[in-house]
Amino acid sequence: MVDASVPTLRLSELDRLGQLDEHKILSADQVRSTSQKLGVPEQTLWRWLEARRAGSIPADLDELTNAPTRQVGYRQIRVRQSRIVTLPETAGDEPLPQISDGDVTTFRADAYRSLPPAEFARIDAVYTQGIRATCRWLTENSGHPCHHDLDQNGDWSGLGTHTDLAQYMLTVLQPRLTVADHLRSGRGAGLVEEWNDILGLYRFLGGLVADSPSRGHTITRLRGAQAAFLLHGLRLDLPPDLAYSVGPGLTTIPIDHKIISRIHAGTANVADAAAIATVLFTGATAIELNAVPCVALTADALIFNGPIGYTHASDLYVWVIPPLARPLLHSARVYREMHDTPDSKLFAGAIGGAGFRLRKIAAACGLTIPDLYHWHHSWIRQAGLLRMSEQPSPVRNTDLLFGLKLVQRPRRRRGRQRR
């Protein structure tokens, strides 16, 4: 277990390599380990480090790859290169080890062009799940019906010509309303409205990935969610390096029946059981877990203001609890409130200094605690910071239309073979 708590917070494995390199303690084994975690060639990482030393730090690894994919219309930034990356994981019955590291404008098209039909079909099924779940959430919260039908296989009713498609994209890519404007019901304003907005967004994003069996599933569902937001004339901005980000569903451990059985077999203490389950599905640091109050627990989430307070709505902590773990946390709260004051800490006595007791519990249960990252570096919080980003000038993009299922298929590149 690696605890990335203050002052050693880090956004990604790349930042860790950069820090080690700055202190002259970087080894080839560490580069090799990071290469395996990220599914990135070692040579690419060394080139990234060389660019960093020279002062020309690339925004991400895309600048060092040679698989360009056209992107227009979603962000007014440099042309971003995307590629199929292999994720080093085997979690879940149906893992998705190969996905595109491009954003929503090219994600589905990259998979279609680069993967065999069976692999693309698996990704497309998860992608569609993300669209459907998001459309249901947007419909329930906005009161506006969802007019598109994903079972039409890209034949959009009423949008038969290129002119119609282009006009539609003008409304999708440059909406007149923000997410908060679109979802608000007219009650309240100002600061309260902002907090309601961020709470709703965090609960939705956390719930979307709470039962995700792998990193590949998480990324694919989120790309589907972005497509659904666009279909409703809204934007969901996620970190540009999502495939290499940290947080729930990406660097955490999925909670399944096997995990729950190990927890029950390894400890009879309800606080210990709840604490070990929580660190698995949140990847939270010991400092954060020690700060969780009993009142933070709702029916399906932990919601509190964190151990160091807050200055903005985006600093709010929202961890959606996987369904299988909820009984453990509610049992811990009942036990704690029977023996302590109502404002007591939910995991009191179960974490220990620097997480020592937590590691002991994990060993007794036969579980491995994942690398731990502060909430402020999670992809969800980054999405909260990006939610008010400015809209770009819209341009028609066939790859994006394919991602929104408005056209049947993108054009394949000449000379490129399927894997």
Secondary structure, 3 states (H helix, E strand, C coil): CCEECCCCCCCCHHHHHHHHHHCCCCCHHHHHHHHHHHCCCHHHHHHHHHHHHCCCCCCCHHHHCCCECCCCCCCCCCCCECCEEECCCCCCCCCCCEEECCCCCCHHHHHHHHCCHHHHHHHHHHHHHHHHHHHHHHHHHHCCCCCCCHHHCCCCCCCCCHHHHHHHHHHHHCCCCCHHHHHCCCCCCCHHHHHHHHHHHHHHHHHHHCCCCCHHHHHHHHHHHHHHHHHCCCCCCCCCCHHHCECCCCCCCCCCHHHHHHHHHHCCCHHHHHHHHHHHHHCCCHHHHHCCEHHHECCCEEEECCCCCCCCHHHCEEEECCHHHHHHHHHHHHHHHHHCCCCCECCCCCCCHHHHHHHHHHHHHCCCCCCEECHHHEHHHHHHHHCCCCCCCCCCCHHHHHHCCCCCCCCCCCCCCCC
